[in-house]
C-alpha cells in the first residue's frame, strides 16, 4: 500500500487534492500543476471556484496566467467533496483563527476533515498544513481518519507539514522555501517526503507531527516576540528622545548576533497576531505559561492606542482635536507592497479615529476599494495622492509604507505626518514618529 | 584644533592611548599597532603590564606573537597616567558591571575618567567604548572633561563608540566588525570617524552619543530576550515531550523571518546577563518599564535551577540523591571553545550541586585549573576524560559543549548524562535533555 502510493507520487501519477484554495492552497496547487501533477482543488466557496474556472485569480500576487496554466495542466476546482475519493493525496490548507476569547478555533480543520471522511479510501495520504498547536494532527485528525476503519500507518497515511507562504516575498516561492514534515508513523513520514519531494526543493523531516507543529509556531512566536520587543524599545527610546529606527539600523550593521525587527502600529496578517496563542492555549493543559507570548501580545496590541495618542498630540499642537479633523490613512494592507488586509492594524487605527470623531479617508495603491471584511466596514475608496488632496487633510497617518507612495510629495504637501514606520529619516517639525 | 587632530589621525601620526587592557582594549591596541599607530596602553593592574612587557598574552585567543609585534611597533604599557598627555586620543575600554542590586556600576568609567583629567590637554579626543545606558557620555563624561576648562566640540572632542568584540568568533576580527560612533557635537563625530577610520573597515555614524549607547544595548537586549524566549520554549516543549533543539533546527531551515537562538543552562559572559539592566535602570528615570528585559532576566536566571532539577530527577531514577553523588561538569567557560569564565553558568551549577552535597569535579580543555574568581572558589583542576574516569561518576553534566570533547566516548562511558546543549540528537535512556 505504502510503496504503491510512494511510487505514484514519485512518478507524478498521483492525483493531488488541495482542500482550501486561499493564500496557501492556491500557490501550492499551481506548483503541483507546474511539475506535472493532476490537481483537484476543493473549496466550500462557490465564488472562488467560478473565478478560477474563468482562469482568473482573486489574489493580487498570483497572476491569472498562472491559473490558466494550471487549468491547461488539468487543474479542476470544485465544491463537490465526493471527488475526494479520486485523489491520492489530500492536503488541507484551511484557516486556523482564534475565537473572540483568543482560543484556537479549529472548526475549519475539523469540519473540513469531517467533510473528507465519507470519501476516504485505502491508499491515501492526508496532510495538514494549517498552523496549529502541537498534538492537533494526532489528537484531532487521527481519530477522525481511523473512525472510517482505515488504519493510519498501514493503509492510510497522516502527516503534518506547515505552510510557510510569504505573500509578496520576491526572493522565495513555494518551491524554494524548505518545507518541514512530520508523520504519525515512520511510514507516514516516508509518504509525506514523497508527497512534497517533487514540488519542494528541500523537504525537512522531523521525528513527529508534534515537532512539526511546534516548529511552525516557534517561527511565528519568534517574530511576534521580536516585534513586541522593538515596540517596547520604541516607547522607551521615544521617552529618551532617541529615534528607535536610527538605533535599529545602526545595530543591524553588526554582522552576527543581531537581526533587525522593526516596530509598527500593531501586528497584522493571518499568522503573527494569532498563531502564538495556539501554544499558549495548549500549554495550559500542561500547567505551563508562555509568558513571552503573553507579553508580546500585550505590547503589540497596545500599539494602535499609542499611535492614536501621537495623532492626538500632533493635532493638539496645532490647536485641533481628533474630533472633527480630517485624517488620511496611508496604506491599509497589513504589510507593504501587498493587498492583503487580514488583521491589518491600519483598519483598527481607522476605526479608532472614526470612533473619536475624525473624518477618515485612506489611500492605498494596492486596495482601490475598501473591501468587505467580517468585522469592519468602511464605505470608502482609495483617495488619489496629489498635492491639493494631501494638503486638504489635517493629518496624514503613514500606517503601511508601500514603495509606491511618493514620500517627497507627501512630505511637502502634508500639514502633519504621523510616521509609524520610520520612513522619514530626517527630523522635521511637522513629522511625528509614532 | 579639529582639523589638526583629524590630520594627525588620518596620517597615523596621532598617538593612541588605550585605557583598560582587557578583552576589548588589548585587541584594539593590536589593531592600531598593526596599521602603524604608536599606542600607549594604560591599566591599573601592574601584573598585566609586566606580562605584556614580556611579550606575552593573558587572553587565550590572543597569541603572544601579536603582543610582540605590537611592542616591535612601539607599543608601551604603563600604569603611569601622567603619560595621558602624550596621547592624542584616549579610548576608554573598562568594565561596566552591575552591583548586587542589579544597578549600573559606573565606578570603573568614572574613576578612569577622573584619573585622566589632570593630564588632559587641548586637542585630544576621548572615546568611551564601555557598554552603558543612554546619556552616560553626555551626563558623566562631558561635565568631567569640561571641569578641566576644556570646551568639548571646540578644543576637546568626545565620542561614544561601543565595542563589539566577540571572543572566539573565527569569522570576524576587530577590523571587520563595523563600528558605530556618535559624537557630542558634529565636530566630535567628525573626529571620531577619523579616530576609527584607519583601523576599522566600516565606521557607522549616528546622530548622537545616546543613539550609539542605545544601539549597543539593543544588540545585547535582543540576544538576552531571544535566549529567554527559547529557554521558556524549552520548558514548554519538555512538558509536551518534544525536543526543542530538533524544533529549533527545523525552524532554522526557514530562509527568512526566523533566526535560531539556542537554550542553555543560563546566561554567561560579560554582556548578555548584564547590559540589558543598564537600560532598565535608566528607563525608570523616564517612568517607563522594560518588561521584556525583566522577563528575560527572570526566565534566564531560573535556568540553573531547572538544570539542577533535571540532575536530581536523573539521579533519583537511579535511586540516588544529589547528596553524596559524584558529578562531573563538562565545560566551565561561558561559551564553547573559549577559556572565558566571566559570569559562567557552569560555575553556578557547580556551586549549587556542591551546596546540595554533591562531590563535584570538572573537565574543560580550555581551563586546566579552576581560576581565582571574585565570588567563586573551587580548588580543582580539569579531570582527564578517559573511559574509566567518566564511568566513575554518577552523573555527567554537559554544561558547555566544547568541540574538543569526545562525545561518543562520553556517551559510551557515562552512567547518566544531563545534556543542557542538545548535543545528543538521538534519544537514549541514559541521556536527559535539560
Interface residues (C-beta under 8 A of the other chain):
Chain A: X134 X135 X164 X166 X169 X171 X172 X176 X177 X178 X180 X202 X204 X206 X207 X208 X210 X211 X212 X214 X215 X216 X218 X219 X221 X222 X223 X225 X226 X228 X229 X232 X233 X235 X236 X237 X239 X240 X241 X242 X243 X246 X247 X248 X250 X251 X253 X254 X255 X256 X257 X258 X259 X279 X282 X283 X286 X287 X288 X290 X291 X292 X295 X299
Chain B: X134 X135 X164 X166 X169 X171 X172 X176 X177 X178 X180 X202 X204 X206 X207 X208 X210 X211 X212 X214 X215 X218 X219 X221 X222 X223 X225 X226 X228 X229 X232 X233 X235 X236 X237 X239 X240 X241 X242 X243 X246 X247 X248 X250 X251 X253 X254 X255 X256 X257 X258 X259 X279 X282 X283 X286 X287 X288 X290 X291 X292 X295 X299
